[in-house]
């Protein structure tokens, strides 16, 4: 039996997803060394917030709390109440507040506002508390503190440390993370060079060395790339991909490689194209994309009924279409997306249960929507692609939730895409004469953008999303005569652009934004 809980989380089971996320973040938070020596009211030192009690089962249909819950409340140093309209209506949440205060008149009650307005979200039992000891409230809503600041506020209250210290140490930790990812990239590139040399020199162990080298290649074009993208180091991403291509060039004729090796080579070529595109070198990007497509086309011809190969070829064609879109060649882009949809349709039986396939299906529909809106200035008669993109993206988020049973960074990636899909839906539906649909979509994309940046302010992709959302929202507001509000969003986007360029001056997309939009 646990002798003592750092905190007891009281919540309505309608808010179970948020509760599980909060429980996980509280228990896994690592205190910086400089702020771990604060004492609790009982004189104990807080090094980490363990354990935190979370009742994972529905309470039985009874008139009183279970013995287990009462015992946990008695052994808890603090009560965390997840506030929402559901919690306010829950007899169990209200009863847990009452019991905790009866057991511990002097121990803290902390509020985590998850949704709704305070008057409708705070349980009535809170109004009966001593007014001289108001509970600390952390507002997790996207338009307020957001998840990251809300979490730090809650942790500061539980650990009895100043919030300013946690914020300062959190910022320092983020900076160290950027430096660590940069160092990791350098180490991996050196290792890649060494393993390539060994694979060439030691012929008797060439296959083993090749397998090990390609394991490193896989890491470089997936996990490492994701880390570098997050911290905004496109220069190092290009260096990583160049190393990968040097490795394949030394292997000789690509046609002699195993299928898995050719597939990985195609992926690395596509990544090189993405980096070229981000740097503004569209010709180099197209060359790399077409080299990648040549590989996936050859693999598809070898196995024409293979749904995975259909998916990979569709992924490459999607990049070609996106490049045409960025060049302003909207009709050409739409022509390329037609075979993308055909390949996805042909592989649907295989792909409908796979997250990567559903993600690409959402991308394709969303990109078609964006191209239609950008190409046609007349009112739109059909914006079904825009709706389909949102629906597919919501489906993807549900798939991630089912797999992980929690709110995760992968879910945040889905929200990132969902913001863009709602942006284009808002623009399309407004031009189609559906202002209510447009207004709902506007609220969604603004809320998502705010939430994502608040959750991780150091993620430059999230900052870029916020910039683009605010620029396009300003344009939408101007189109309906709301100049003052439009100017406000435009200036917010300008400030974000300056921050992005300061972080990565080599990023052509961000510089082009400044030239075309802000100068």
Buried (B, 14 or more C-beta within 10 A) or exposed (E): EEEEBBBBBBBBBBBBBBBBBBBBBBBEBEBBEEBBEBEBEEEEEBEBBBBBBBBEEEBEEEEEBBEEBBBBBBBBBBBBBBBBBBBBBBEBBBBBBBBBBEBBEEBBBBBBBBBBEEEEBBBEBBEEBEEEEEBBBBBBBBEBBBBBBBBBBBBBBBBBBEBEBBBBBBEEEBEEBBEEBBEBBEEBBEBBEEBBEBBEEEEEEBEEBBEBBBEBBBBBBEEBBBBBBBBBBBBBBBBBBBBBBEBBEEBEEBEEBEEEBBBBBBBBBBBBBBBBBBBBBBEBBBBBBBBBBBBBBBBBEEEEEBBBBBBBBBBBBBBBBBBBBBEEBBEBBBEBBEEBBEBBEBBEEBBEEBBEBBBBBBBBBBBBBBBBBBBEEEEBEEBEBBBBBBEBBBBBBEBBBEEEEBBBEBBBBBBBBBBBBBBBBBBBBBBBEBEEBBEBBBEBBBBBBBBBBBBBBBBBBBBBBBBBBBBBBBBBBBEEEBEEBBEBBBEBBBEBBBEBBEBBEBBBBBBEBBEEBBE
